[in-house]
Amino acid sequence: MNNVYYTKEVNCPICMMKFNTTKIKTSSLRVDHRDEDFCVYYENYNPIYYDIFICPNCGYASTENAFDNISDKDKVVLAEAFAGRQVGRNFCGIRTYSDALDSYKIALYTATLINSKNSYIAGLALKTAWMYRYVKDEEEKVFLKMALDNYIEAYNKESFPVNNMDELTVMYLIGELSRRLENYEQSIYWFSKIASHPDRNSNMRIQKLAKEQWHAVRELVKKN
């Protein structure tokens, strides 16, 4: 491979097959800009295309961070679900946009089979929404709604931090995704909730973003 990509050896925890999957070197990344929900736009190569590992033998799909973090019970569930499955595509090489989009959908399907945590499913759904946003496809909203619903469930049920995010960050995402889905009343509620949170000063970046988006939504509501 050229100096942009490298391969990483992975051991599938479901079928135990070893395989090599492609990653992009951090030194090759150039950020262009970011959206308010943390969607990143890169100048050339997009590492988000390679966040999902997919076993070419059994089809098990998960984020890199969660790939090995699976219980024995869930291994049995997936082994039974994948029994006799014919994997028609190999996602281990350089991925097209279509490959990357499908990798997230396969990971979402896998996560639902084992009732993964809402915070994990929310993260997958959000990045799937970003994939659609990159090509200006309205299907983005379907996955933004899935992400929003699951972040709300995670906020109500899970202990923080979740998916490496603190409580304020999850609250902010709930507010921002609500804004993007034009649920302005709910958006204002969550941004205001951050402003009054006793730990708001523990994450000044999120506090600043929430304040900015609160003002943006208020102005939008006034105009309408």
Kinemage of the C-alpha trace (Angstrom):
@kinemage 1
@onewidth
@group {chain A} dominant
@subgroup {mainchain}
@vectorlist {calphas} color= white
{ca met a 1} P 0.000 0.000 0.000
{ca asn a 2} L 1.085 3.605 -0.470
{ca asn a 3} L 2.165 5.843 2.400
{ca val a 4} L -1.434 6.869 3.197
{ca tyr a 5} L -2.762 3.450 4.226
{ca tyr a 6} L -1.553 0.647 6.449
{ca thr a 7} L -2.979 -2.721 7.461
{ca lys a 8} L -3.830 -3.930 10.926
{ca glu a 9} L -4.088 -7.589 11.881
{ca val a 10} L -7.332 -8.418 13.667
{ca asn a 11} L -8.624 -11.596 15.284
{ca cys a 12} L -12.386 -12.095 14.958
{ca pro a 13} L -13.865 -12.957 18.378
{ca ile a 14} L -16.787 -14.795 16.749
{ca cys a 15} L -15.218 -17.180 14.221
{ca met a 16} L -11.591 -16.759 15.437
{ca met a 17} L -10.307 -16.012 11.941
{ca lys a 18} L -7.325 -13.672 11.636
{ca phe a 19} L -7.533 -11.022 8.930
{ca asn a 20} L -5.916 -7.758 7.898
{ca thr a 21} L -7.992 -4.608 7.595
{ca thr a 22} L -7.085 -1.206 6.198
{ca lys a 23} L -6.550 1.985 8.189
{ca ile a 24} L -5.399 5.502 7.292
{ca lys a 25} L -2.261 6.932 8.838
{ca thr a 26} L -2.962 9.847 11.145
{ca ser a 27} L -0.143 11.808 9.508
{ca ser a 28} L -2.126 11.787 6.231
{ca leu a 29} L -5.198 13.497 7.689
{ca arg a 30} L -6.026 17.134 6.994
{ca val a 31} L -9.164 18.525 8.629
{ca asp a 32} L -11.095 21.057 6.552
{ca his a 33} L -13.900 21.935 8.968
{ca arg a 34} L -16.382 20.508 11.491
{ca asp a 35} L -20.136 20.721 11.899
{ca glu a 36} L -21.790 21.548 15.215
{ca asp a 37} L -22.575 17.848 15.858
{ca phe a 38} L -18.840 17.011 15.486
{ca cys a 39} L -19.059 15.743 11.904
{ca val a 40} L -15.564 16.198 10.474
{ca tyr a 41} L -14.773 17.052 6.839
{ca tyr a 42} L -11.314 16.089 5.620
{ca glu a 43} L -9.414 17.554 2.690
{ca asn a 44} L -8.467 14.221 1.143
{ca tyr a 45} L -8.721 10.945 3.046
{ca asn a 46} L -11.550 10.263 5.473
{ca pro a 47} L -10.673 7.938 8.380
{ca ile a 48} L -14.380 7.555 9.212
{ca tyr a 49} L -14.554 5.203 6.217
{ca tyr a 50} L -12.437 2.724 8.177
{ca asp a 51} L -13.885 2.976 11.688
{ca ile a 52} L -15.796 -0.289 11.275
{ca phe a 53} L -13.994 -3.638 11.255
{ca ile a 54} L -15.820 -6.383 9.333
{ca cys a 55} L -14.713 -10.004 9.424
{ca pro a 56} L -14.526 -11.326 5.826
{ca asn a 57} L -15.326 -14.839 7.041
{ca cys a 58} L -18.429 -14.524 9.273
{ca gly a 59} L -19.449 -10.896 8.702
{ca tyr a 60} L -19.141 -9.720 12.313
{ca ala a 61} L -18.985 -5.905 12.269
{ca ser a 62} L -18.128 -3.442 15.008
{ca thr a 63} L -16.189 -0.271 15.664
{ca glu a 64} L -12.498 -0.764 16.200
{ca asn a 65} L -12.766 0.142 19.901
{ca ala a 66} L -15.591 -2.321 20.565
{ca phe a 67} L -14.527 -5.148 18.252
{ca asp a 68} L -13.015 -7.316 20.989
{ca asn a 69} L -15.242 -6.035 23.781
{ca ile a 70} L -17.983 -8.616 23.490
{ca ser a 71} L -19.372 -10.979 26.119
{ca asp a 72} L -19.359 -14.770 25.807
{ca lys a 73} L -23.160 -14.688 25.727
{ca asp a 74} L -23.178 -12.272 22.782
{ca lys a 75} L -20.543 -14.348 20.990
{ca val a 76} L -22.924 -17.308 21.099
{ca val a 77} L -25.836 -15.195 19.848
{ca leu a 78} L -23.831 -13.893 16.893
{ca ala a 79} L -22.270 -17.275 16.094
{ca glu a 80} L -25.770 -18.738 15.823
{ca ala a 81} L -27.040 -15.768 13.790
{ca phe a 82} L -24.096 -15.983 11.382
{ca ala a 83} L -24.143 -19.789 11.007
{ca gly a 84} L -24.162 -20.704 7.328
{ca arg a 85} L -23.972 -17.039 6.331
{ca gln a 86} L -22.360 -16.324 2.978
{ca val a 87} L -20.306 -13.125 3.098
{ca gly a 88} L -20.393 -11.776 -0.421
{ca arg a 89} L -18.155 -8.724 0.044
{ca asn a 90} L -14.760 -8.051 1.503
{ca phe a 91} L -14.380 -4.738 3.343
{ca cys a 92} L -10.738 -5.211 4.296
{ca gly a 93} L -9.131 -3.179 1.506
{ca ile a 94} L -9.454 0.444 0.420
{ca arg a 95} L -13.122 1.397 0.750
{ca thr a 96} L -15.369 3.312 -1.588
{ca tyr a 97} L -18.075 5.602 -0.226
{ca ser a 98} L -20.603 2.793 -0.738
{ca asp a 99} L -18.394 0.346 1.185
{ca ala a 100} L -18.066 2.777 4.083
{ca leu a 101} L -21.797 3.512 4.241
{ca asp a 102} L -22.675 -0.185 4.133
{ca ser a 103} L -20.113 -0.962 6.839
{ca tyr a 104} L -22.019 1.264 9.276
{ca lys a 105} L -25.339 -0.320 8.359
{ca ile a 106} L -23.900 -3.787 8.910
{ca ala a 107} L -22.474 -2.676 12.259
{ca leu a 108} L -25.871 -1.279 13.249
{ca tyr a 109} L -27.526 -4.573 12.306
{ca thr a 110} L -24.950 -6.503 14.342
{ca ala a 111} L -25.485 -4.195 17.336
{ca thr a 112} L -29.249 -4.774 17.284
{ca leu a 113} L -28.757 -8.544 17.274
{ca ile a 114} L -27.058 -8.391 20.676
{ca asn a 115} L -28.988 -5.446 22.142
{ca ser a 116} L -25.922 -3.229 22.388
{ca lys a 117} L -25.981 -0.187 24.645
{ca asn a 118} L -28.003 2.771 23.411
{ca ser a 119} L -24.929 5.001 23.516
{ca tyr a 120} L -23.062 2.662 21.157
{ca ile a 121} L -25.975 2.411 18.720
{ca ala a 122} L -26.371 6.200 18.865
{ca gly a 123} L -22.749 6.691 17.847
{ca leu a 124} L -23.113 4.319 14.896
{ca ala a 125} L -26.341 5.996 13.788
{ca leu a 126} L -24.775 9.468 14.030
{ca lys a 127} L -21.830 8.514 11.837
{ca thr a 128} L -24.203 6.863 9.368
{ca ala a 129} L -26.063 10.186 9.224
{ca trp a 130} L -22.752 11.936 8.521
{ca met a 131} L -22.099 9.556 5.640
{ca tyr a 132} L -25.377 10.635 4.061
{ca arg a 133} L -24.608 14.288 4.811
{ca tyr a 134} L -21.351 14.058 2.873
{ca val a 135} L -23.406 13.452 -0.292
{ca lys a 136} L -26.344 15.690 0.720
{ca asp a 137} L -28.816 12.806 0.954
{ca glu a 138} L -32.037 13.411 2.920
{ca glu a 139} L -31.742 9.905 4.371
{ca glu a 140} L -29.442 11.615 6.877
{ca lys a 141} L -32.480 12.632 8.925
{ca val a 142} L -33.570 9.017 9.449
{ca phe a 143} L -30.284 8.230 11.160
{ca leu a 144} L -30.141 11.534 13.032
{ca lys a 145} L -33.493 10.572 14.555
{ca met a 146} L -32.154 7.111 15.436
{ca ala a 147} L -29.100 8.707 17.045
{ca leu a 148} L -31.220 11.216 18.963
{ca asp a 149} L -33.605 8.584 20.330
{ca asn a 150} L -30.731 6.387 21.460
{ca tyr a 151} L -28.787 9.250 23.068
{ca ile a 152} L -31.891 10.142 25.081
{ca glu a 153} L -32.222 6.498 26.172
{ca ala a 154} L -28.537 6.395 27.060
{ca tyr a 155} L -28.844 9.612 29.071
{ca asn a 156} L -31.722 8.158 31.070
{ca lys a 157} L -30.353 4.650 31.583
{ca glu a 158} L -26.557 4.512 31.363
{ca ser a 159} L -23.808 5.574 33.733
{ca phe a 160} L -21.376 8.223 32.543
{ca pro a 161} L -19.020 8.375 30.794
{ca val a 162} L -20.614 6.621 27.790
{ca asn a 163} L -18.657 5.940 24.593
{ca asn a 164} L -15.883 8.178 25.951
{ca met a 165} L -18.324 11.085 26.385
{ca asp a 166} L -19.254 12.885 29.574
{ca glu a 167} L -22.793 13.842 30.550
{ca leu a 168} L -22.521 17.390 29.208
{ca thr a 169} L -21.412 16.182 25.775
{ca val a 170} L -24.352 13.790 25.488
{ca met a 171} L -26.734 16.568 26.606
{ca tyr a 172} L -25.226 18.852 23.979
{ca leu a 173} L -25.646 16.250 21.229
{ca ile a 174} L -29.281 15.726 22.213
{ca gly a 175} L -29.822 19.475 21.908
{ca glu a 176} L -27.948 19.774 18.618
{ca leu a 177} L -29.602 16.766 16.962
{ca ser a 178} L -32.976 18.115 18.097
{ca arg a 179} L -32.082 21.421 16.422
{ca arg a 180} L -31.126 19.678 13.181
{ca leu a 181} L -34.436 17.820 13.227
{ca glu a 182} L -36.258 21.132 13.802
{ca asn a 183} L -37.506 20.214 17.270
{ca tyr a 184} L -36.564 23.648 18.553
{ca glu a 185} L -38.389 23.492 21.868
{ca gln a 186} L -36.565 20.319 22.841
{ca ser a 187} L -33.295 21.766 21.566
{ca ile a 188} L -33.608 24.896 23.716
{ca tyr a 189} L -34.493 22.749 26.731
{ca trp a 190} L -31.299 20.669 26.478
{ca phe a 191} L -28.993 23.612 25.768
{ca ser a 192} L -30.503 25.439 28.762
{ca lys a 193} L -30.033 22.330 30.873
{ca ile a 194} L -26.284 22.539 30.227
{ca ala a 195} L -26.173 26.199 31.296
{ca ser a 196} L -27.692 25.317 34.663
{ca his a 197} L -25.803 22.051 35.197
{ca pro a 198} L -23.686 22.056 38.397
{ca asp a 199} L -20.717 20.569 36.492
{ca arg a 200} L -20.957 22.907 33.491
{ca asn a 201} L -17.469 24.323 34.108
{ca ser a 202} L -15.913 20.864 33.839
{ca asn a 203} L -16.241 21.054 30.046
{ca met a 204} L -15.870 24.651 28.929
{ca arg a 205} L -15.817 23.731 25.240
{ca ile a 206} L -19.242 22.121 25.444
{ca gln a 207} L -20.569 24.941 27.603
{ca lys a 208} L -19.460 27.454 24.932
{ca leu a 209} L -20.951 25.411 22.070
{ca ala a 210} L -24.254 24.987 23.926
{ca lys a 211} L -24.469 28.731 24.571
{ca glu a 212} L -23.805 29.511 20.895
{ca gln a 213} L -26.380 27.008 19.672
{ca trp a 214} L -28.938 28.164 22.253
{ca his a 215} L -28.683 31.704 20.845
{ca ala a 216} L -28.874 30.395 17.265
{ca val a 217} L -32.051 28.428 17.971
{ca arg a 218} L -33.653 31.331 19.862
{ca glu a 219} L -33.016 33.652 16.919
{ca leu a 220} L -34.447 31.087 14.518
{ca val a 221} L -37.591 30.730 16.621
{ca lys a 222} L -38.027 34.518 16.756
{ca lys a 223} L -37.789 34.800 12.964
{ca asn a 224} L -40.378 32.102 12.481
